[in-house]
């Protein structure tokens, strides 16, 4: 029987002109279930998921992907038990401290999308320093979506547009996009969700208007280079028509 991911790849006409997406975004799901199946704590699962980021980053970069956005902590995740939230923040701080300089040496540019003001001061400083250190790097751009929610992002964009005194007649899609957290990146071409779920979960609601979706039953800590290959192969079988009836549209977004 075909998997969800395989079924999502069916029914599309031929390969796209470019089989490699410019921007891949991932909803990294299944850490807790991965841990539960091994008799481990949810914190152990989140730590394993974090440790998986480097190999996935390297794999996508090797394929030629230019932007990678990772959904690590949503605005709704604050409602989880305090112990789990604190563990997630601690893991983030550890990751920034342990990985930033190595990623900088490898030419990775780091970005953050979401709110910073609700994170502890030390974490805010670590994120800001990492962004500043890597700002001129020309390798793959990695955006960490932490304390991120699509509805919150659009709400804040609307508030900022009003605060800047912009008239309604001046507002178009390009202007709205310039007020989003992702203004420095092209829209995602491919959105991957692990652990078999099919929900969007308030992720990149504006930006994902024409993204291709790919769902796999593999838990995030087990999502490896082979799974990356499968996702990109599935993307390559899609024809992205952006609402058009005829004509072939490139699978690679403008960067």
C-alpha positions as CSV (number, residue, x, y, z in Angstrom):
1,X,0.0,0.0,0.0
2,X,1.3,3.5,-0.9
3,X,2.3,5.8,1.9
4,X,0.7,9.2,2.4
5,X,3.7,10.8,0.9
6,X,3.6,8.5,-2.2
7,X,-0.1,9.2,-2.6
8,X,0.5,12.9,-2.5
9,X,3.0,12.5,-5.3
10,X,0.5,10.8,-7.6
11,X,-1.7,12.5,-10.1
12,X,0.8,15.2,-11.1
13,X,1.9,15.5,-14.7
14,X,5.5,14.8,-15.3
15,X,8.6,16.3,-13.6
16,X,9.0,20.0,-13.1
17,X,11.6,21.9,-15.1
18,X,13.8,22.1,-12.0
19,X,13.6,19.1,-9.7
20,X,15.2,20.9,-6.8
21,X,13.2,23.4,-4.7
22,X,14.9,26.7,-3.8
23,X,13.2,26.9,-0.4
24,X,12.2,23.9,1.7
25,X,10.2,24.4,5.0
26,X,9.8,21.5,7.5
27,X,7.3,20.9,10.2
28,X,9.5,18.7,12.4
29,X,6.9,16.5,14.1
30,X,7.1,13.2,16.0
31,X,9.8,13.8,18.6
32,X,7.5,12.8,21.5
33,X,6.2,9.7,19.8
34,X,9.7,8.7,18.8
35,X,10.8,8.9,22.4
36,X,7.7,7.1,23.8
37,X,8.3,4.1,21.5
38,X,11.8,3.8,23.0
39,X,10.8,4.3,26.6
40,X,12.4,7.7,26.7
41,X,11.2,11.1,27.9
42,X,9.7,13.7,25.6
43,X,12.8,15.8,26.4
44,X,15.0,13.0,25.0
45,X,12.9,13.1,21.9
46,X,13.3,16.8,21.4
47,X,17.0,16.6,22.0
48,X,17.3,13.8,19.4
49,X,15.2,15.9,16.9
50,X,17.6,18.8,17.5
51,X,20.6,16.7,16.9
52,X,19.1,15.6,13.6
53,X,19.1,19.2,12.2
54,X,22.8,19.3,11.1
55,X,22.7,16.2,8.9
56,X,19.4,17.3,7.3
57,X,20.8,20.8,6.7
58,X,23.9,19.3,5.0
59,X,21.8,17.0,2.9
60,X,19.5,19.7,1.5
61,X,22.5,22.0,0.9
62,X,24.2,19.2,-1.1
63,X,21.1,19.0,-3.2
64,X,21.3,22.7,-4.0
65,X,18.5,23.9,-1.8
66,X,19.2,27.6,-0.9
67,X,16.8,28.2,2.0
68,X,15.7,25.9,4.7
69,X,13.0,26.9,7.3
70,X,12.5,24.7,10.4
71,X,9.4,24.9,12.5
72,X,10.8,24.3,16.0
73,X,8.3,26.0,18.4
74,X,4.9,27.5,17.6
75,X,3.0,30.2,19.4
76,X,0.7,27.5,20.7
77,X,3.5,25.4,22.2
78,X,3.6,27.8,25.2
79,X,0.4,25.9,26.3
80,X,2.4,22.7,26.8
81,X,3.5,21.7,30.3
82,X,6.0,24.1,31.8
83,X,8.6,21.5,32.2
84,X,8.5,20.6,28.5
85,X,8.5,24.3,27.5
86,X,11.6,25.0,29.7
87,X,13.3,21.9,28.2
88,X,12.7,23.1,24.7
89,X,14.1,26.6,25.5
90,X,17.1,25.0,27.1
91,X,17.8,22.8,24.1
92,X,17.5,25.9,21.8
93,X,20.1,27.7,23.9
94,X,22.4,24.7,23.9
95,X,22.1,24.4,20.1
96,X,22.9,28.0,19.5
97,X,25.9,27.8,21.8
98,X,27.2,24.6,20.3
99,X,26.5,25.0,16.6
100,X,26.7,28.7,15.6
101,X,30.4,29.0,15.1
102,X,30.7,25.8,13.2
103,X,27.8,26.7,10.9
104,X,29.4,30.1,10.4
105,X,32.6,28.4,9.3
106,X,30.6,26.3,6.8
107,X,29.1,29.5,5.3
108,X,25.5,29.0,6.6
109,X,23.4,32.1,7.1
110,X,21.1,32.0,10.1
111,X,17.8,33.8,10.5
112,X,15.0,33.7,13.0
113,X,11.3,34.1,12.2
114,X,8.8,34.6,15.0
115,X,8.7,36.6,18.2
116,X,11.8,37.1,20.3
117,X,10.3,39.2,23.1
118,X,8.9,36.2,25.0
119,X,12.1,34.3,25.1
120,X,14.6,34.6,28.0
121,X,17.1,37.4,27.6
122,X,20.1,35.0,27.1
123,X,18.3,33.2,24.3
124,X,17.4,36.4,22.6
125,X,21.0,37.6,22.8
126,X,22.2,34.2,21.4
127,X,19.8,34.4,18.5
128,X,20.7,38.0,17.7
129,X,24.4,37.3,17.9
130,X,24.1,34.3,15.6
131,X,22.2,36.3,13.0
132,X,24.7,39.1,13.1
133,X,27.7,36.7,12.9
134,X,26.4,34.9,9.8
135,X,24.7,37.7,8.0
136,X,27.1,38.0,5.1
137,X,27.5,34.2,4.5
138,X,26.6,33.0,1.1
139,X,25.8,29.3,1.7
140,X,22.4,27.9,2.6
141,X,20.1,30.2,4.6
142,X,18.6,28.4,7.6
143,X,15.6,30.1,9.3
144,X,14.5,28.8,12.7
145,X,10.8,29.4,13.3
146,X,10.7,29.7,17.0
147,X,7.7,31.2,18.8
148,X,6.2,31.4,15.4
149,X,2.6,31.4,14.2
150,X,1.2,32.3,10.8
151,X,-1.8,34.2,12.2
152,X,0.3,36.1,14.7
153,X,2.7,37.0,11.9
154,X,0.0,38.4,9.7
155,X,-1.7,40.3,12.6
156,X,1.6,41.9,13.5
157,X,2.2,42.8,9.8
158,X,-1.2,44.5,9.6
159,X,-0.5,46.5,12.8
160,X,2.8,47.6,11.4
161,X,1.3,48.7,8.1
162,X,-1.3,50.8,9.9
163,X,1.3,52.2,12.3
164,X,3.4,53.3,9.3
165,X,0.5,55.3,7.9
166,X,0.2,53.4,4.7
167,X,-3.0,54.1,2.7
168,X,-5.3,51.2,1.7
169,X,-4.7,52.1,-2.0
170,X,-1.0,51.5,-1.5
171,X,-1.3,48.0,-0.1
172,X,-0.6,45.1,-2.4
173,X,0.7,41.6,-2.0
174,X,4.3,42.7,-2.4
175,X,4.0,45.3,0.3
176,X,2.3,42.8,2.7
177,X,5.2,40.3,2.1
178,X,7.7,43.0,3.0
179,X,6.2,43.2,6.4
180,X,6.3,39.5,7.2
181,X,9.1,37.8,9.1
182,X,10.2,36.1,5.9
183,X,10.8,39.3,3.9
184,X,14.4,38.2,3.2
185,X,13.4,34.9,1.7
186,X,11.5,33.6,-1.3
187,X,8.2,31.7,-0.6
188,X,8.7,28.0,0.1
189,X,8.5,25.7,-2.8
190,X,8.2,22.5,-0.7
191,X,6.7,22.0,2.8
192,X,7.5,18.7,4.5
193,X,5.7,17.4,7.5
194,X,7.1,14.3,9.3
195,X,5.2,11.8,11.5
196,X,2.3,11.3,9.2
197,X,0.2,14.3,10.1
198,X,-1.5,16.3,7.3
199,X,-2.2,19.6,9.1
200,X,-0.7,23.0,8.3
201,X,-0.6,23.9,12.0
202,X,-0.5,27.7,11.5
203,X,2.8,27.5,9.6
204,X,3.7,30.0,6.8
205,X,0.0,30.6,6.0
206,X,0.7,33.5,3.6
207,X,3.9,32.2,2.1
208,X,2.6,28.6,1.4
209,X,-0.1,29.7,-1.0
210,X,1.5,27.7,-3.9
211,X,3.9,25.4,-2.0
212,X,3.9,21.7,-2.7
213,X,3.2,19.5,0.4
214,X,4.9,16.3,1.3
215,X,3.9,14.1,4.3
216,X,5.9,11.2,5.5
217,X,5.1,8.8,8.4
218,X,8.8,8.9,9.5
219,X,9.3,10.6,12.8
220,X,11.6,13.7,12.7
221,X,14.6,12.1,14.6
222,X,14.6,9.3,11.9
223,X,14.2,11.6,8.9
224,X,17.6,11.1,7.3
225,X,19.4,11.6,3.9
226,X,17.4,8.9,2.3
227,X,14.2,10.6,3.3
228,X,15.5,13.9,1.9
229,X,16.1,12.1,-1.4
230,X,12.5,10.8,-1.4
231,X,11.0,14.2,-0.7
232,X,12.9,15.9,-3.4
233,X,12.1,13.1,-5.8
234,X,8.4,13.5,-5.1
235,X,8.7,17.3,-5.6
236,X,10.4,16.7,-8.9
237,X,7.3,14.7,-10.1
238,X,5.0,17.7,-9.4
239,X,4.0,20.2,-12.1
240,X,3.5,23.6,-10.5
241,X,1.0,25.6,-12.5
242,X,0.1,28.3,-10.0
243,X,-3.6,28.2,-11.0
244,X,-2.8,28.2,-14.8
245,X,-4.3,25.6,-17.1
246,X,-1.6,25.4,-19.7
247,X,2.1,26.0,-19.9
248,X,4.9,24.5,-17.8
249,X,6.1,26.5,-14.8
250,X,9.5,26.0,-13.3
251,X,9.7,24.1,-10.0
252,X,12.4,26.5,-8.8
253,X,11.2,29.7,-7.2
254,X,12.8,33.0,-7.8
255,X,15.5,33.6,-5.3
